[in-house]
């Protein structure tokens, strides 16, 4: 059955409109319709093409999602070779390039087109009559691989050129790259899925482009940025820069840093400016490229067997370099997490001398198999901490051994533990370890812990720096004369702080447990422990099995609590705090009294005026309730504050009890009072 002309016309109109909005969104970063409207247009086109498959064209926006997986890649000959570029590594080599160009052309001065040299995968896109017909990799420069189905999935590759005036045959060459932020998200997702992360954006772009399943390519955040041309049925403009700028009107996303410069001085000024801004660019770049702008002059200059004589790449200082691992040291952070750090033979990376690089955790050390004595590739990007990217295995000396995390903290000698399900190892001497001292004291004094008003970060730094405080127990030994000489600490401020420290001695078991900074133990868990055991000694003596009897305490949390109290250094600090007068009323263990809301599930929504959401949650949990983040058929009651969200409608739909703030406060008053 023939397709009605109105349907055919509507499909064509939808294709044009969708591609226009793709251009606004992906190229100009300036959408003019909301996402929902775009989705509606795309769905309508998908429905038309599903009903009339004969209307599906290679340039339809619906084809960007990917084609069926392929068995292999076919070869594509390049009518105009995709040559490499000669490199210049310093200003002298750039000046020598300019001298050769001027002498061959017989001129005193040359204008150059200057562009960033993006670090990705080179691709040639062939358009015939404005429609993309083929995409190929660089390959050996003469023949590349056919990656047309994959290139169609890249949103910044026009399937049909916009505007008008393009030549019948147009080969646009450029780089397929991945933005830095998108690359970080991609690697984070790969780690979460148990897959090895990509070493760098270049590898990720090249690997994404050469997938046999275009659906995989479609899921990757690829961007195409043009930098040149292959076969053209007619010239676009007299100069390279003007030719590239014509592409913007046809739907391509240009780099935004294309400039022209006069002579070698102008080129070097461009280089210095781009190098200074390098870390701020969204894409990785490893240099800039200078091209003779006059295309007739380029033709006269010609090329060698591997590179054009009219262009050169001025490389940035390397962001990757090879060096030797001289030691691997465990570094203890302020939260107790221990990070393996490679001590390196100093090497220049990205213009900076690098002598240390993070190895992240034991799993990463094992995955990369980094050993003392290995030659490694070190990478530094912008201001990011250098990291070891890979080991050069064929340079490994004999007799090396795998590195293992120490069993004792290198700073304080406390035990090192790795909790189930965590990648990090931790020093368990949280109250004692000097590396954790500032963080432990700040947490101990915080409002929801011991609530020592006036003990801020600057003051803690001074107290620790002068050796006045080595553990939280030392706070209770401070005297007026210790404080008055400190920066911004006068007589009155000292007295106020000492009063706040003295007042903090009267606390609750829940607050004290939270103040200790036990890994995995927040306010709610601390309250549950206090409610269940009623006494600190009982908590400290409990084994993992007994701790798991506490509501919402699973094996990971129970192990963290047990390991914390098993560490002798922590027990010593706790005993010192007790001797200093820190005390709390003894509570009746939950085993001897039934929690009034035990077995009931509450959900909170909106803003409460009388307390924070966290305080409301803690008070409900203290009464034995479970507080969930979502409404379901198992929810017993919804507490509603001002400006509630969709949870209220869901609760009404399910017939769940709804408590406004007044009713909630009344419930707390009745249950907490008796």
C-alpha positions in Angstrom: 0.0 0.0 0.0 1.4 3.4 -1.0 2.3 5.8 1.8 -0.1 8.7 1.9 1.6 11.9 0.7 0.6 13.8 3.9 2.3 11.1 6.0 5.4 11.2 3.9 5.5 15.0 4.1 5.0 14.9 7.9 7.9 12.5 8.4 10.1 14.8 6.3 9.0 17.8 8.3 9.6 16.0 11.6 13.1 15.0 10.5 14.0 18.6 9.7 12.6 19.9 12.9 14.2 17.3 15.1 17.6 17.8 13.5 17.2 21.6 14.0 16.6 21.0 17.7 19.5 18.6 17.8 21.7 21.4 16.4 20.4 23.9 18.9 21.0 21.5 21.8 24.2 19.6 21.0 26.1 22.2 18.9 24.9 25.6 20.0 24.1 24.5 23.6 21.0 26.7 23.3 17.8 24.7 23.2 14.6 26.5 22.3 12.0 23.8 23.3 11.7 21.8 26.5 12.9 18.1 26.6 9.3 16.9 26.8 8.4 18.6 23.5 11.5 17.2 21.8 10.6 13.7 23.1 7.1 14.1 21.7 8.4 15.0 18.2 10.8 12.0 18.2 8.1 9.6 19.3 5.8 10.8 16.6 8.5 10.2 14.0 9.3 6.8 15.5 5.6 5.8 15.2 5.3 6.9 11.6 8.5 5.0 10.6 7.2 1.9 12.5 4.0 2.0 10.6 5.8 2.8 7.3 9.3 1.2 7.3 9.8 2.3 3.7 10.0 5.9 5.1 13.1 5.2 7.2 16.1 7.0 5.7 19.8 6.7 6.7 19.7 10.3 7.9 16.7 10.0 10.1 17.2 11.1 13.7 15.7 7.8 14.8 18.8 6.0 13.4 21.1 7.5 16.0 20.2 4.8 18.6 22.4 2.3 16.8 22.1 -0.5 14.3 22.3 -4.3 14.9 25.8 -5.5 16.0 28.3 -6.2 13.2 30.7 -9.1 12.7 33.6 -6.9 11.7 34.6 -3.6 10.1 35.0 -3.1 6.4 37.9 -1.2 4.9 37.5 2.3 3.4 40.2 3.8 1.1 40.9 7.5 1.7 40.7 9.4 -1.6 42.8 12.1 0.1 45.3 10.5 2.6 44.7 11.3 6.3 48.4 12.2 7.0 49.9 12.6 10.4 51.5 15.9 11.6 55.1 16.7 12.4 55.6 17.7 16.0 57.3 20.7 17.5 58.2 20.5 21.2 59.7 23.9 21.9 59.6 27.5 20.5 62.8 26.9 18.5 61.3 24.1 16.5 58.2 26.3 15.8 60.5 29.0 14.5 62.3 26.5 12.4 59.0 25.3 10.9 58.0 28.9 10.1 61.5 29.6 8.5 61.1 26.5 6.2 57.6 27.6 5.1 58.6 31.2 4.4 61.7 30.1 2.4 59.7 27.6 0.3 57.0 30.2 -0.4 59.5 33.0 -0.9 57.6 35.4 1.4 58.6 37.4 4.5 55.6 36.6 6.6 52.9 33.9 6.7 49.4 33.9 8.2 48.5 30.7 10.1 45.2 29.2 11.2 45.6 28.1 14.9 43.5 25.4 16.5 43.6 23.2 19.6 44.9 19.6 19.1 42.2 17.5 20.7 43.2 14.1 22.1 40.7 11.7 20.7 40.1 9.4 17.7 40.4 10.9 14.2 37.4 10.3 11.8 36.6 11.3 8.3 32.9 11.9 7.4 31.8 11.7 3.8 28.7 13.6 2.7 27.1 13.3 -0.7 24.4 15.8 -1.7 24.3 16.9 2.0 23.7 13.4 3.4 26.2 11.4 5.5 27.1 8.3 3.5 30.2 7.0 5.2 32.5 7.4 8.2 36.0 6.0 8.5 38.8 6.0 11.0 42.3 7.2 10.1 43.7 3.7 10.0 47.1 3.8 8.3 46.3 7.1 6.6 45.6 5.4 3.3 42.8 3.0 4.4 40.6 3.2 7.5 37.8 1.2 9.1 34.2 1.7 8.2 32.5 3.0 11.4 29.4 4.6 9.7 26.7 3.0 12.0 28.7 4.1 15.0 29.2 7.6 13.8 25.5 8.0 13.1 24.9 7.7 16.9 27.0 10.8 17.7 24.7 13.7 18.3 27.2 16.3 16.9 27.6 14.4 13.6 24.9 15.9 11.2 23.1 13.1 9.4 21.9 15.6 6.9 23.6 19.0 6.5 21.6 22.1 7.5 21.3 25.2 5.4 22.5 25.2 1.8 25.5 25.8 -0.4 27.5 22.7 0.4 29.4 20.9 -2.3 28.2 17.7 -3.9 31.0 15.8 -2.2 32.2 17.0 1.2 34.6 15.0 3.4 34.8 16.6 6.9 37.6 15.4 9.1 37.8 15.8 12.8 38.3 14.3 16.3 35.8 12.2 18.3 36.3 13.2 21.9 34.7 12.7 25.3 34.3 15.7 27.7 36.3 15.5 30.9 33.2 15.5 33.2 31.4 12.9 31.1 34.6 10.8 31.1 34.7 10.9 34.9 31.0 9.8 35.1 31.6 7.0 32.5 34.5 5.6 34.6 32.5 5.9 37.8 29.7 3.8 36.2 32.2 1.2 34.9 33.7 0.8 38.4 30.2 0.4 39.9 29.5 -2.3 37.3 32.7 -4.1 38.1 34.3 -3.1 34.8 37.9 -1.7 34.5 37.9 2.1 34.0 39.4 3.6 30.9 42.9 4.9 31.2 42.1 8.3 29.6 39.5 10.0 27.4 41.4 9.2 24.2 41.2 5.5 24.8 37.6 5.7 25.8 36.7 7.6 22.6 38.7 5.2 20.3 37.2 2.2 22.0 33.7 3.6 21.9 34.0 4.3 18.1 35.2 0.8 17.3 32.3 -1.1 19.0 30.8 -3.9 16.9 27.5 -3.0 18.6 26.6 0.6 17.7 24.2 0.6 20.6 27.2 0.7 22.9 28.6 3.7 21.0 25.2 5.4 21.3 25.4 5.1 25.1 28.8 6.8 25.3 29.1 10.7 25.6 31.0 11.3 22.3 31.4 14.6 20.6 32.7 15.3 17.1 34.9 18.4 16.5 36.0 19.1 12.9 39.5 20.2 12.1 40.0 19.7 8.3 38.9 18.2 5.0 39.4 15.3 2.7 37.8 15.1 -0.7 35.9 18.1 -1.9 34.1 18.4 -5.2 34.7 22.2 -5.0 36.6 24.5 -2.7 34.7 26.1 0.2 36.9 29.2 0.6 40.4 30.5 -0.2 41.6 29.9 3.4 41.5 27.0 5.8 40.0 29.1 8.6 37.2 30.4 6.4 36.5 26.9 5.1 36.1 25.6 8.7 33.8 28.4 9.7 31.4 27.5 6.9 30.8 24.2 8.7 29.0 25.9 11.6 26.1 26.9 9.3 25.8 23.3 8.1 25.3 21.8 11.6 28.8 21.1 12.9 30.1 22.1 16.4 33.4 24.0 16.0 36.0 24.1 18.8 35.5 27.8 19.5 39.2 28.4 19.7 39.9 28.7 15.9 42.0 31.8 15.3 44.4 33.3 12.7 47.8 34.5 13.7 50.5 36.5 11.9 54.0 35.0 11.9 55.7 32.9 14.5 55.2 35.5 17.2 51.4 35.3 16.8 51.5 31.5 16.8 53.5 31.4 20.1 51.2 33.9 21.7 48.3 31.7 20.9 50.1 28.6 22.3 50.8 30.3 25.6 47.2 31.5 26.0 45.7 28.1 25.2 48.3 26.3 27.5 47.4 28.6 30.4 43.7 27.8 29.9 44.2 24.1 29.2 42.7 22.8 32.5 39.5 24.9 32.0 38.7 23.4 28.6 36.0 20.7 28.6 38.1 18.4 26.4 41.5 16.9 26.7 44.1 18.5 24.4 47.8 17.7 24.0 48.9 20.8 22.0 47.9 23.3 19.3 48.2 23.0 15.5 49.5 25.7 13.2 48.3 25.5 9.5 49.2 27.8 6.7 45.9 29.5 6.2 46.2 30.2 2.5 45.0 27.0 0.7 46.8 27.8 -2.5 50.0 28.1 -0.5 49.3 24.8 1.1 49.0 23.2 -2.3 52.3 24.7 -3.3 54.0 23.4 -0.2 52.8 19.8 -0.6 53.6 17.0 1.7 56.1 14.3 2.5 55.2 10.6 2.6 53.7 11.0 6.1 53.0 14.6 6.9 52.0 17.9 5.2 54.7 20.6 4.9 52.1 23.3 5.7 51.2 22.2 9.2 52.9 21.4 12.5 51.6 20.3 16.0 53.1 22.3 18.8 52.9 19.8 21.7 52.1 20.8 25.3 54.4 19.5 28.1 53.5 15.8 28.5 50.7 15.0 30.9 52.0 11.4 31.0 55.5 10.3 31.7 57.4 7.1 32.6 59.2 6.8 35.9 60.1 4.3 38.6 58.2 3.5 41.8 60.8 3.8 44.6 58.4 3.0 47.4 54.7 2.5 48.2 53.6 4.3 51.5 50.3 4.0 53.3 49.0 7.6 53.9 46.4 8.1 56.7 43.7 10.7 56.0 41.7 12.8 58.5 38.9 10.2 58.5 41.2 7.3 59.0 41.1 6.0 55.4 44.5 4.7 54.4 45.5 5.5 50.8 48.5 3.8 49.2 50.8 6.4 47.7 53.5 5.7 45.1 56.8 7.5 45.9 58.3 8.1 42.5 61.6 9.0 41.0 60.9 12.7 40.2 59.7 13.3 36.7 58.3 16.2 34.7 54.6 15.8 33.9 52.6 18.6 32.4 55.3 21.1 33.3 55.4 20.1 37.0 57.8 17.9 38.9 55.9 14.8 40.2 57.3 12.7 42.9 54.2 11.1 44.4 51.0 9.6 43.0 47.8 8.2 44.5 47.1 4.4 44.1 43.7 4.9 45.7 43.2 1.6 47.6 44.4 -2.0 47.8 42.1 -3.2 45.1 43.6 -0.6 42.6 47.1 -1.7 43.6 46.2 -5.3 42.9 44.3 -4.5 39.7 47.2 -2.6 38.2 49.8 -4.8 39.9 52.0 -1.9 40.9 55.2 -3.0 42.7 58.2 -1.2 44.2 60.8 -1.1 41.4 58.3 -1.0 38.6 58.5 1.4 35.7 55.0 3.1 35.5 53.2 5.6 33.4 52.1 8.6 35.5 49.4 10.9 34.4 48.5 14.4 35.5 45.6 16.5 34.1 45.3 20.1 35.1 45.3 20.4 38.9 44.3 16.8 39.4 46.5 14.8 41.8 48.8 12.6 39.7 48.0 9.0 39.4 49.7 5.8 38.1 47.9 4.8 34.9 49.7 1.6 34.0 52.8 -0.6 34.7 55.3 -1.2 31.9 55.5 -4.9 32.5 58.5 -5.7 30.2 60.6 -3.3 32.4 59.8 -5.1 35.7 63.0 -6.0 37.5 63.3 -9.6 38.9 62.4 -10.2 42.6 59.6 -7.7 43.0 56.8 -8.5 45.3 53.1 -7.6 45.4 52.3 -4.8 47.9 50.0 -5.4 50.8 48.3 -3.0 53.2 49.9 -3.0 56.6 48.0 -4.6 59.5 48.9 -1.7 61.8 48.5 2.1 61.2 51.9 3.6 60.2 51.1 6.7 62.3 49.7 5.4 65.6 50.1 1.7 65.5 46.4 0.9 65.8 44.9 -2.0 63.9 44.0 -1.5 60.3 40.6 -3.0 59.2 38.7 -3.2 56.0 34.9 -3.3 56.5 32.8 -5.7 54.4 31.7 -4.1 51.2 34.2 -1.2 51.5 37.1 -0.6 49.2 39.0 1.4 51.8 41.1 0.2 54.7 40.9 2.3 57.9 43.0 3.0 60.9 40.7 2.0 63.8 42.4 4.4 66.3 40.0 7.2 65.5 40.2 8.9 68.9 43.9 8.5 69.3 45.6 8.6 65.8 47.4 11.9 65.2 46.5 11.8 61.5 42.8 11.9 62.4 43.2 14.3 65.4 41.7 17.4 63.9 38.8 15.6 62.3 38.0 13.6 65.4 38.0 16.6 67.7 35.8 18.7 65.4 33.3 15.9 65.1 33.4 15.3 68.9 32.6 19.0 69.5 29.9 19.4 66.8 26.4 20.5 67.6 24.7 17.1 67.4 27.6 15.4 69.3 29.0 17.1 72.5 27.8 20.5 71.3 30.9 22.6 72.5 30.0 26.0 71.2 33.0 28.1 70.0 35.3 25.2 69.2 35.7 25.8 65.4 38.2 24.6 62.8 40.7 27.5 63.2 40.8 27.1 67.0 41.2 23.3 66.7 44.1 23.8 64.3 45.8 26.0 66.9 45.1 23.6 69.8 46.5 20.6 67.9 49.3 22.5 66.3 50.6 23.7 69.7 50.3 20.2 71.2 47.6 21.3 73.7 45.1 18.7 72.5 46.0 15.2 71.4 42.6 13.5 71.9 39.1 14.7 72.7 39.9 13.9 76.4 42.5 16.7 76.4 39.7 19.3 75.8 38.6 18.8 79.4 42.2 19.6 80.7 42.4 23.0 79.0 43.0 26.0 81.3 42.4 29.7 80.8 46.1 30.4 80.4 46.3 27.8 77.6 43.7 29.7 75.6 44.3 33.4 76.1 47.5 33.5 74.0 45.8 31.9 71.0 44.8 33.9 67.9 41.4 35.7 68.3 41.1 34.3 71.8 40.7 37.0 74.5 39.8 36.6 78.1 36.1 36.6 77.5 36.2 34.1 74.6 38.4 31.8 76.7 35.9 31.9 79.6 33.0 31.2 77.2 34.8 28.2 75.7 35.7 26.8 79.1 32.1 27.1 80.2 30.9 25.3 77.0 33.4 22.5 77.6 32.3 22.1 81.2 28.6 22.1 80.2 29.2 19.4 77.6 30.2 16.9 80.4 26.4 16.4 81.0 25.2 14.6 77.9 23.3 11.5 76.8 24.7 8.1 75.9 23.4 8.5 72.3 25.2 11.8 71.9 28.4 10.4 73.4 28.3 7.4 71.1 27.8 9.6 68.1 30.6 11.9 69.2 33.1 9.1 69.2 33.1 9.1 65.4 32.7 5.3 65.0 32.7 4.4 61.3 29.2 3.8 60.0 27.5 5.1 63.2 25.4 8.2 62.7 22.9 9.8 65.1 20.1 7.3 64.5 22.4 4.3 65.0 23.9 5.8 68.1 20.4 6.4 69.5 19.5 2.8 68.7 22.6 1.5 70.5 21.9 3.6 73.5 18.2 2.5 73.6 19.1 -1.2 73.1 22.0 -1.6 75.6 21.3 1.3 78.0 25.0 1.4 79.1 28.3 2.1 77.4 30.1 -0.8 78.9 27.5 -3.2 77.5 28.0 -1.6 74.0 31.8 -2.0 74.3 31.5 -5.6 75.4 29.0 -6.7 72.7 30.2 -9.0 70.0 29.2 -8.7 66.4 26.2 -11.1 66.8 24.9 -9.2 69.8 25.3 -5.9 68.0 23.2 -7.2 65.1 20.2 -7.6 67.5 19.9 -3.8 67.5 17.3 -2.6 65.0 18.8 -1.5 61.6 22.3 -2.7 62.6 23.5 -5.1 60.0 26.8 -7.1 59.8 28.8 -4.2 58.2 27.8 -1.7 60.9 28.2 -4.3 63.7 31.7 -5.1 62.5 32.7 -1.4 62.5 31.4 -0.9 66.0 33.0 -4.1 67.3 36.4 -3.2 65.7 36.3 0.4 67.0 35.9 -0.7 70.6 38.3 -3.6 70.3 41.1 -1.1 69.6 42.9 -0.4 72.9 43.8 3.2 72.0 40.1 4.1 71.7 39.3 2.5 75.0 42.1 4.5 76.7 40.6 7.8 75.4 37.1 6.8 76.4 38.4 6.0 79.9 40.1 9.4 80.0 36.9 11.1 79.1 35.1 9.4 81.9 37.8 10.4 84.4 37.5 14.0 83.1 33.8 13.9 84.2 31.9 13.2 81.0 28.7 11.4 82.1 25.2 10.6 81.1 22.1 9.2 82.8 21.8 5.4 82.7 19.0 4.2 80.4 16.9 1.1 80.9 17.9 -1.4 78.1 15.2 -1.9 75.5 15.1 -5.6 76.3 13.4 -4.6 79.6 10.9 -2.1 78.1 8.9 -2.3 74.9 9.6 0.6 72.5 6.2 2.2 71.9 6.6 2.5 68.1 8.5 -0.8 67.5 7.5 -2.5 64.3 5.9 0.7 62.8 7.2 2.5 59.7 7.0 6.3 59.3 7.8 8.6 56.4 8.6 12.3 56.6 7.7 14.9 53.9 7.8 18.7 53.8 9.4 21.1 56.2 8.7 21.0 59.9 8.9 24.3 61.9 9.7 22.9 65.3 12.6 20.7 64.4 14.8 19.5 61.5 14.0 16.4 59.4 17.0 14.7 61.0 15.8 15.5 64.6 12.3 14.2 63.8 13.9 11.0 62.4 16.1 10.5 65.5 13.1 11.0 67.9 11.0 8.5 65.9 13.8 6.0 65.9 14.4 6.5 69.6 10.8 5.3 70.1 11.5 2.2 68.1 10.0 3.3 64.7 11.6 2.7 61.4 11.9 5.8 59.2 11.7 5.2 55.4 12.4 7.5 52.5 9.5 6.4 50.4 5.8 5.7 50.9 4.6 2.1 50.3 1.9 -0.3 51.4 4.1 -1.1 54.4 4.1 2.5 55.6 2.1 3.1 58.8 2.0 6.9 58.9 3.2 9.9 57.0 4.4 13.0 58.9 3.6 16.1 56.8 5.3 19.5 57.1 5.0 22.7 55.0 5.2 22.3 51.2 5.0 18.5 51.1 6.0 16.6 48.0 4.4 13.7 46.0 4.5 11.4 49.0 1.4 13.1 50.4 -0.7 12.1 47.3 0.7 8.6 47.4 -0.2 8.2 51.1 -3.8 9.4 50.4 -4.0 7.0 47.5 -3.0 4.1 49.8 -5.2 5.2 52.7 -2.2 5.7 55.0 -2.5 7.7 58.3 -1.4 11.3 57.8 -0.1 13.3 60.7 0.3 17.1 60.4 3.0 18.8 62.6 0.6 19.4 65.5 -0.5 15.8 65.6 3.1 14.6 65.3 4.2 16.7 68.2 1.3 15.4 70.3 2.3 11.8 69.5 5.9 12.5 70.5 4.8 14.2 73.8 2.6 11.3 74.8 5.1 8.5 74.0 8.3 10.2 75.1 6.6 11.2 78.4 5.8 7.7 79.4 
